[in-house]
């Protein structure tokens, strides 16, 4: 097993756990109900997709294989026991870089309730702690207001615009890159997030 996997991360009512095949019905329903909310930000392939789409089981197996080889950590996001989204730590690099990227989505019906910042803070602390990484980045479309608020709430540093960074819905789209290094959050990101919420 890769270092740090499988793992569950919990803070209050928010839990990150491995995505399982048994999540299929809840996951598929969330994606269907939230299609208009999520599709503007979903990455797509610039190459035509040929053949049948992967089944949910194949999707989970592929993510689990990435977790086993240490290149990604695919989490289901739960709130009060309900599946509400997904968070993936990807592009995990060790050696002299020691970096990873975090991507996430959450159902619109729980947006704005602090669930996504809590989930991102949990994953970031796991990256800086057990995984011993040095840097975590999040890339956000400039038009994606909810995600921009997540990185702002957590104090991620704006590193600037990446032009035509990711293929989304048929075109190459600019993203703003945000990052933290472990030296910037000696108290831990979950602790910082709690302190900021308490002061507002």
C-alpha positions in Angstrom: 0.0 0.0 0.0 1.1 3.6 -0.7 2.1 5.7 2.3 -1.0 7.2 3.8 -3.5 5.0 2.0 -6.1 3.8 2.7 -7.0 6.5 5.2 -9.9 8.3 6.6 -9.7 12.0 7.6 -12.3 13.5 9.9 -13.1 16.9 11.3 -16.5 17.4 12.9 -19.2 16.3 10.5 -16.8 16.2 7.5 -15.1 12.9 6.6 -12.8 12.0 3.7 -12.7 8.3 3.0 -11.8 6.1 0.0 -14.3 6.1 -2.8 -15.9 2.7 -3.1 -17.9 0.8 -5.7 -20.9 0.8 -3.3 -21.0 4.6 -3.7 -22.2 4.2 -7.3 -25.9 5.0 -6.9 -25.3 8.0 -4.6 -22.4 9.3 -6.7 -24.3 9.0 -10.0 -27.3 10.7 -8.5 -25.2 13.6 -7.2 -23.6 14.1 -10.6 -26.9 14.0 -12.4 -28.6 16.4 -10.0 -25.6 18.7 -10.1 -24.9 18.5 -13.8 -25.5 22.2 -14.5 -23.5 23.2 -11.4 -20.5 21.0 -12.1 -20.1 20.6 -15.9 -18.7 24.2 -16.6 -15.7 23.2 -14.5 -15.2 19.5 -15.5 -12.1 18.6 -17.4 -12.5 17.0 -20.8 -10.3 15.2 -23.3 -9.1 17.2 -26.3 -9.1 13.9 -28.2 -12.4 12.3 -29.3 -13.4 9.6 -26.8 -13.9 6.3 -28.6 -15.6 3.2 -27.3 -17.9 2.9 -24.3 -17.5 5.1 -21.3 -15.9 3.5 -18.2 -18.3 2.0 -15.7 -18.3 3.4 -12.2 -16.6 0.2 -11.0 -13.8 0.7 -13.6 -13.5 4.4 -12.5 -13.1 3.4 -8.9 -10.6 0.7 -9.7 -8.5 3.1 -11.8 -8.5 5.6 -8.9 -7.7 2.8 -6.4 -4.7 1.8 -8.6 -3.4 5.3 -8.5 -3.7 5.3 -4.7 -1.8 2.0 -4.5 1.0 3.3 -6.6 1.2 6.5 -4.6 0.3 9.0 -7.4 -3.1 10.0 -6.2 -5.5 9.9 -3.2 -9.2 9.7 -4.3 -11.5 10.6 -1.5 -15.3 10.6 -1.1 -16.4 13.7 0.8 -19.1 13.0 3.4 -21.1 15.4 5.5 -23.0 14.0 8.5 -22.7 10.5 6.9 -24.1 11.7 3.5 -21.9 11.5 0.3 -21.8 15.1 -0.9 -18.7 15.2 -3.2 -15.3 14.1 -4.1 -11.7 15.3 -3.5 -8.6 14.0 -5.2 -5.0 14.6 -4.3 -3.3 14.1 -7.6 0.1 14.6 -9.3 1.9 13.5 -6.1 5.6 13.9 -6.5 8.3 13.0 -4.0 12.1 13.6 -4.4 13.2 17.2 -4.6 9.8 18.6 -5.5 7.5 16.9 -2.9 4.3 18.4 -4.3 0.7 17.6 -5.1 -2.4 19.2 -6.5 -5.9 19.1 -5.0 -9.1 19.0 -7.0 -12.6 18.8 -5.7 -16.3 19.1 -6.3 -19.3 19.3 -3.9 -23.0 19.2 -4.4 -24.7 22.5 -4.7 -27.1 21.7 -1.9 -24.3 21.9 0.7 -22.1 24.6 -1.0 -21.2 27.6 1.2 -21.4 25.6 4.5 -17.7 25.2 5.1 -17.6 21.6 3.9 -15.2 22.1 1.0 -12.7 24.3 2.9 -12.7 21.7 5.7 -12.1 18.9 3.3 -9.3 20.7 1.5 -7.7 21.6 4.9 -7.9 17.9 6.0 -6.3 16.7 2.8 -3.6 19.4 2.9 -2.7 18.6 6.5 -2.4 14.9 5.4 -0.1 15.9 2.5 2.1 18.0 4.8 2.0 15.4 7.7 2.1 11.7 6.8 3.0 12.2 3.2 5.8 14.7 4.1 5.1 16.8 1.0 6.3 20.4 0.8 3.8 22.1 -1.5 0.1 21.8 -2.3 -1.5 23.6 -5.2 -5.1 24.2 -6.4 -5.9 25.4 -9.9 -9.1 27.4 -10.3 -10.9 28.9 -13.3 -11.1 32.7 -12.9 -14.8 32.5 -13.4 -15.4 29.9 -10.6 -16.5 32.1 -7.7 -17.2 29.3 -5.2 -13.8 27.7 -5.7 -12.0 31.1 -5.5 -13.7 31.6 -2.1 -12.4 28.2 -0.9 -8.8 29.1 -1.5 -9.3 32.6 -0.1 -10.9 31.3 3.1 -7.9 28.9 3.6 -5.2 31.5 2.8 -3.8 29.8 -0.3 -1.3 32.2 -2.0 -2.2 33.3 -5.6 0.7 32.4 -7.9 -0.8 33.9 -11.0 -2.6 32.9 -14.2 -1.8 29.8 -16.2 -3.0 30.5 -19.7 -4.8 27.7 -21.6 -4.0 25.4 -18.7 -6.7 22.7 -18.9 -9.1 21.4 -21.5 -12.7 22.0 -20.3 -15.9 21.5 -22.2 -14.2 21.6 -25.6 -11.6 24.4 -25.2 -8.4 25.2 -23.4 -9.2 27.3 -20.4 -7.1 29.7 -18.3 -6.7 28.9 -14.6 -5.4 30.8 -11.6 -2.9 28.8 -9.5 -2.9 28.9 -5.7 -0.4 27.2 -3.4 0.8 26.7 0.1 4.0 25.3 1.4 4.4 23.6 4.7 6.3 26.5 6.2 3.3 28.8 5.7 1.0 26.8 8.0 3.0 25.5 10.9 -0.2 25.4 13.0 -1.8 23.1 10.4 -4.5 24.2 7.9 -7.4 22.7 9.8 -6.4 24.7 12.9 -6.0 27.9 10.8 -9.4 27.3 9.2 -11.1 26.9 12.6 -9.4 30.0 13.9 -10.6 32.0 10.9 -14.1 30.8 11.2 -14.2 31.6 14.9 -13.0 35.2 14.3 -15.7 36.0 11.7 
